[in-house]
Amino acid sequence: MVLAKSWILAKHFDGFPKDSDFKLKVEELPEPKDGEVILEAVFLSVDPYMRPFSKLYMKEGDVMIGTQVAKVIQSKNSAFPVGSHVVSSCGWRTQALSDGKDLTLLMADWPKDVPMSLAVGTVGMPGLTALYGVEAVLQVQKGETLLVNAAAGAVGTVVGQIGKIKGCKVVGSAGSDAKVAYLKQLGFDEAFNYKTVPSLEEALKKAAPEGYDCFFENVGGQFSTIALQQMKEFGRIAVCGGISTYHDAAHQTGPYPLTTINWKQVKIEGFMQSRWKSDHPQGLKKLMGWVKEGKLKYYEHVTRGFENMPAAFMGMLHGENTGKAIITV
């Protein structure tokens, strides 16, 4: 008989999580059937994504989601013999029954002098997140400047180091002087404490006066709003998370809907019509043709009076207009 403990979501978080939002549950696990194993947790992971994930995908009463390194203590699955270690997504559990589908064996040649806990860290999901974000999404190039916030976290530290491996100038922000010192030990070219700098804008400019080619986004909120203005033309942003917005329903979107972008894996690419300036004559002719043919409809929201321009502007920001907002004198 195996007694397993688990933490369940007792109540959806309202703002920052509270003790009362969690409940400890104890249950007896059944004996494993053919193809099944019983796991015993060795290392459990907590990660920022759990906060938005719980709101989007969990019901009250569900076991908190998460990954762990576990040891197989009973097995009726030849792929996972007793004594082997696996990475599992069974959540916040001390023991768990698994059919093997959510398990990944630790590499057979895992070095004895490397902690297995890294399998849920630098050599696990956070490390892979950093790797793919830097190489596949940002596609950083030697000589570029890379910005990463929450740089002292599990993902951020790896992002910065990969950036250095790729030959980038790397700038990181963190929330304490000790963390800043750690980032500099890791080889970050510039690092600052975002909580104590007089001006975040000035700190970003000082760290990279010419701006940023790439931005690995973990925070959202005010930081993103300000950092966005420091991006170079054709800069790239990889949205990994928005931790500053997770606990405040009123600011879930930030400068752009971070959680939606993250989970839907949307790519951010800014553009201006001036990129295609040489094509403007043909483009205007095409638009006018569609208007004349009735294929392109239009509606104008007209505000009369030059004195009403501020009101028209603010009204537009509030979404009062339908179609194009214009002012007539």
Beta strands, then each sheet from edge to edge (+ up, - down):
strand 1: 2-9
strand 2: 22-29
strand 3: 37-44
strand 4: 68-75
strand 5: 85-88
strand 6: 95-98
strand 7: 103-105
strand 8: 145-148
strand 9: 169-174
strand 10: 190-193
strand 11: 212-217
strand 12: 231-239
strand 13: 300-304
strand 14: 324-328
sheet 1: 1+ 2-
sheet 2: 6+ 3- 4+ 5- 7+
sheet 3: 10+ 9+ 8+ 11+ 12+
sheet 4: 13+ 14+
end
